[in-house]
Amino acid sequence: MNTHQHNIAIIGGGCAGLSAAATLTERGYSVTLFEASSQLGGRARTVVVENKDLLQLLDNGQHILLGAYHATLSLLEKAGVKENEAFLRLPLQLNMVSSSAKSIFSLKSVNYLPAPFNMLVGFIFCKGLSFKDRITALTFMRHLQSSNYEIINDKPLVKFLKLHHQSAKLIQMLWEPLCLAALNTPIAKASSKIFLNVLRDSFSGNKKNSDFLIPKLDLSKIISHPLGHYIQARGGSIKLNHRIRTLVEVDNGFNLETRQGTFNFSHVIVATSPARTDKLLEQLPKLKTSRDKTDHYQYQPIYTIYLQYPIETKLPQVMCGLSNTISQWVFDRGELCGEKGLLAVIVSAEGKHQKLTQDDLALKVAKELNQAFPQLPKPLWHKVIAEKRATFSCLPDLARPTNRTAQSNLYLAGDYTYASYPATIEGAVRSGIYCANLISNAS
């Protein structure tokens, strides 16, 4: 392998760009990573917010990883991240609470049994479903396993579930929360095929694949800081506050123009958001009419509402789902990461909440929490972090670019290029590693 002949630029310091850079520097390649902002991490980062004249670090969203995210966990391990320090690992459990303070649905995998029996027995003994619903869910899961979670014709997930006789209650309590958590797309629009891919990875193979991994540290400490150090320790260069203005083909590769100057590279991996990628590729004639376009994409928001309560405030569980509310999931960050009394509420995908002001949304969420958990006092302060275009809408048969482009030595990385997965950290990491492999294999 002639790595010294390769001078590789990676545009974008999110999870895809970081995984590509880490993989290539580990293999001895010369890599320069350009990030337009002042910090790495993309959508998985920590932000500084001001509350009552105090500066506080908060994640830009409350993320959940799955035990099936093997590429992400392996990459973080290489970078020195110890899983037990970085994440709380919970065997799959769904606890749905109503606005009237009642537990209305509870499903736990049976941890002493191997997969898939841990989930099948979990369904038998779950609470909040009729015997008929439990049998229907079990029958459906067995059908998915026997078909290897594959379908020929993609369709909106709600239609697929109804075809398989999943009741309104099963959809509301089980499938819709899982769909929102995995795809961040309303169940009426979401791709059945992609949802089943996530189920397959989670519910087949090792029973730990279905575990939830909830970050116990700031995301920057888990992802961008250790990966940035790993890249630089292996000779990689990271240029923050370097926005790429133009990307053009020249005789010996590509020129990247920034405000700080023009740089030349033999290979380029574009690891920016789909909308930004389209703009970067404008001056490459071979890509004008190619499949690499993403201008047809729609996007979904994620709102994270942080509510600070008195420090003695605790929830019954570290993570609870809420039903018939705007709020979908609530996390006790005091139990997770020592931020005593701080609760994080997730509102995924599009909905009525987008019409509310941030203060009104926080007030609505606080009222919903107070109804579900009557012991909660009034919050001391709130902060809403809105990612308006957090993920692409994961629609049926969505045309998605491949990592290899029609332009020689130019590659695309990002969760939107990993066609079998939704917009997740794992999809982004896999795409970056795949681009690195394409360059290595061509050397």
N, C-alpha and C positions, 0 to 999 in steps of 0.2 A: 504494500500500500504506500503510495507516494503522497503522504499527507502534506509535505512541505510545499507542494505545488498548489495547494488549495488555500485560498484566503477567503473565508466565509463571513458574510454579513448576515446577521439576524435582526430583522426589524420588528420590534415589539418585545417588551419584557414581562409579558404575562406568563401564565403557566405553560403555554405552548412554546414560546420563545425560550423560556428558561430550561425546559426539558430538552429542547434541541441543542441548546448551547452546552448544557451539562454533558450530554451524550457525546457530542463532537469533541469537546475539550478532553474528555476522558480518553478518547481514542487518538489524541495527539494532534488534532487539527488546530489551525490558527483561526480563532473566532473573535469577532467583534459584535457585541450586542448593542443595538441602539434603542433607547427608550425615550419617548417624547416628554414624559412627565419627570418629576423629581424623585420618583420612587418606583421600584419594581413591584410586580405582583398582579398588574391588571385589575380584574374585578375581584381578586382574592387578596385584599390588602387591608391594612389598618389605616384609619384616618384620624386626624386630630380635630376634635370638636370643642367648642367653648360652651360651658354651662356655668352661669352665675359667676363669671370672671375666672372660672377654673378651666384649665386645659385638660382634656381627657382623651385617652386613646380608645377608639371603638373600631371594631371590624366594620367594613362597609356592607356587610351582610352576615347573617348567622348561617354558616355553611354546615352541611352534614355530608360526610363521606360514607361509603359502604365498604364492608370487608372485601367486596369483589373488586375494589379499585386497586388491583395488584400493581399496575404500572406506577401509580402515584406513590403508593406505600414503599415500593422498592426504590424509587428515585429518592424519596426523602430519607430512607435508611442510608443510602449511599452518601448523602450529604450530612450524615451525622445526627439526624433527627431520631430521637428515641420515642417509639410509638406510645409507650405507657406514660411518658411525660407530656407528650403533645396532644393526645386524644383520650377521651373517655370512650371505651369500647363497650357497647351495650348489645347483648343478644336482641334480635328483632323484637320490638314490643310496640304496639299501638294502643294508646290509652286516649280515648275520645271522651271529652267532657262537654256536657250541654250547658247552655246559658243559665240553666236552673240548678247548677251545682251538683248535677248527677253524673256519675260515670255511666255512659250509655253504650260504650263498646270497649272491649279489652281483648287484645290478641297477643299472646306471647309464644315464641318458639320454645319447644321443650328441649332444654339445653343438653340433657344427658343422652338424647337420641341423635343418630347420624342423619344427615340430609338424605332424602326429603322428608323422612318421618318426623323430624323435629317440627316441621311446619304443618304436616298433615294432622298430627296429634294436637298441635296448637289450635287448628281450626275446630277440631272436635270439642275441645274444652273452652273455646272462647266464650266471652260473656257479651250479651246484648243482641245476639242473633237467634232467630227461631231455629228449631231442629231442621226444618226444611231448607232454610238459608245456608246452614252449615253444610248440609249434604250437597246442596247445589254448588257451593264454593269448592268443596272437596272434589266433586266430579269435574268441575272446570279445571282445577289445578292438575288433576291426573291427566285430563285431555291435553293440557299444555305440555306436560312432561312427555307424554307419548308421542307428541308431534314435534318434540325438541323446540318448543316455543316458536315455531315458524308458521307463517301464513303466506299464501300466494298473493292474494290481493289485499293491499293495504286499505284501511278505511278509518274514519274517526273512531276513537276508542269506545265511546259510549254506544255506538251502533254495534261494534263487535261484542261488547259485554251483553247487550240485550239479545243478540243472536244466540248467546250461550246461556240465556235464561237467568242472568244475574239480576236480582231484584233491585228495586229503587233503594232499599235500605243497604244492601250489600254495596252498591255503587257508591252511595253517600258516605258510608262508614269506612270502607276498605279501599276500593279501587280509586275513587276520586282523590283522597289524600295522598295515596302513593303516586298517582299520576302527576299531581301538582308538585310533589317533592322531587320527582325524578325528571320530569319534562318541562316544568314551569309553563305549561300550556293547558288551557281549559280542556276538560275531558270531551267536550262536544267537538273540539277541533283536533285533538292530539292524535298522532300517528300510533295505530295499534302495533305496527311492526317494530317500531323503536321501543315502545313500552315493553313489549315481550322480550326484546333483547336484554333489557335491564333485568327483567324478572328471571330470565334464563341464567344470567351471570350471578344473580343473587341467590337463587333457590336451587341451583344444581351444583354438584361438586361439594367442596368442603362446606360444612354447616356454618363456618365463620364468615362465609361470603355474604350472608344476609345481615351481619352485625351492622349496627350504626356506629360510626366513629365521629364523635362530636369534639371539635377543637376545645382544648383546655387553656391554650395560650393564644395571644394575638396571632392572626393569620400571617402577618409579616414575619413573626418569629418562627413559624412553622414552615413557611414556603419560601418567600422571596429572600430573606436574609441568609438562611443556610445554603440555598442554591446559588445565590450571588457569590458567597464566599467560596463555594466549591468550584465554580467556574473560574474565578480569579486565581485561586490556588493552583489551577492547572494551566495557567497562562492566558486565559481568556480575558478580553478587554470589555468593560461595560461602560457605555457612554450615556449617562442620564442627561435629561434636558436637551436631547438631540432629536428634533423632529425631522424626518426625511421629507424634504420639499419635492424632489423629483428623483425618479429611478429610471435610468436610461441605459440601453444596451450600447456598448462600445466594442472595439475590436478585441480587446483582451478581457472582456467580461461585462461588468456593470459599473456605472458611476452613480454614487449616491450623494445628492447635494443636500447639505444642511446649512443652517445659518453660520455654523462654525467653519465651514469649508466643504470641499468635495473629496470623497473617498472612493477608491477603486477596489473591486472585489471580483474574484473568479466565480463565486457562487452566492446566491442570495436566498434566504428563507424569509418570506413575508409572513409574520405571525401577529398581524394586527386584526382588529375587528373586521367583519365582512364589508361594512360600509367604507371603512378607511382603506381596505385592500383594493376595492374598485378604483378609488382615486389614485392610488400608487401605481396601478398597472396601466393607467391611461396612455402613457407614452411608449408602451411596448406593442408594436403593430401586430405581432403574432397572436396577441391576446384580445384584440379588438372584438372579434366575433366568437370567442372561444367559450367553452363550458365553464370557464372560471368566474363568470359574472355572478354577482349575488344581489343585483338590484331588485329582484323579485321578492326578496326576503321581507317577512314581517317580524316584529319584535315584541317581546313580552317584558313587563316590568317586574321587579321585586322590591317591596317596601320592607324595611326593617325598622320597627318602632321600639326604641329603647325607653324603658320607664324605670326611673330610680325611686325605690321605696326606702323606708327606714331600714337600717342595716340588719335588723333582726328578722326581716321578712323572708319567708321561704315558701316554696311550692311543695305540694305533696310528692311530686316527682321532678326529676331534672328536666324532663321534656314531656309536654302534654299536647294533644291535639284538641281543637275546639270545633264544635259542630254547630251549624246554623248561625254562624257569626262571620263578620269580616275577618277577624283574627283566625289564623289557621293552625299555627304552632306557637307555643310559648316555651321559652328556655329559661331556666334559673341559672343565671351566670354567677351567682354567688356560690352555688354548688359546683358549677363547672370550673370556674377559673378564679374564685376568690373575690369576685366583684360583688361584695355583699349587698343584697337588696336590689340588685339590678336584674330586670327581666327584659328579654328580647323577644319580640313578637314578629313572626313572619307572615306577610301577606303576599302570596305568589300570584302571578299571572294577572291578566286584565280583569277589571270589574268596576263596580260602582264606587269603590274607594278612591278611584283616580279623580273623581269629580270633587272630592273633599280637599279643603286646605290641609296642610300638614298638621296644624294645631287641632283642627276639627277631627282629623283622622286619629290623632293621638288621644283625644278626649273620648272618641267612640270606642277605641280599643281599651282604654282604661275602664270604661263602663262595662264592657263585655267581660273583662277579667274580674271585675268586682262581682258580677253576677255568677260567674263560674267558680270563683274562689272568694266567698263572702268575707273571709277573715282579712282580706287585703285592705290596708288603709289607703288614703289618697296618695298618689305619687308625688314626690318632691319636685321632680322635673322630668321632661321628656325630650327626646331627640329623634327625629324621623330622618332616615337615610333612604332616599329614593333612587334606585337605579332604573331609569325609565326604559332603557334598552338593555336590560340585564342579559337576556338570552334571545336567540332567534326562536320564532314560533316553530315548534316541532310538528309540522303538518304531514299528513299522509303523502307519500311519494314526492317529498320535497327534493328538487334537484340540488345536489350538493357537489361542489368542486372536489376534484381529487388532489392529492398532495403534489403529484407531478403535473406540471403545466406544459402547454405547447411551446413554451420558451425554454430552450436548453439551459440547464444549470440554475433554473429559478423554480422554487418550490413554495407551496402554501401550507402553513400550519395554523391550527386553531380548531376549537371544538366543532366548528361548522364543517370542517373537512373530514372528520372521522365519521363516515356515513352511517355506521351501524349504531351510533350512540347519540343521545341528546346533548344539549349544551351543558357539559359538566367539566369539572376539573380533570376527571379521568380521561374524557374524550380529548381535551386539550393536550394533556401529557402524552397520551398515545400518539397523537398526530405529530408532535414534535419529535418523538423518538423515531417515528416512521420516516420523517424527512431526513433525519440523521442517517438512518439505515440506507436510504436511497443514495445519499452522497457516498457513504462508505462502500456500498456494493458496486458503485460505478468507478471507484478509484482503481 
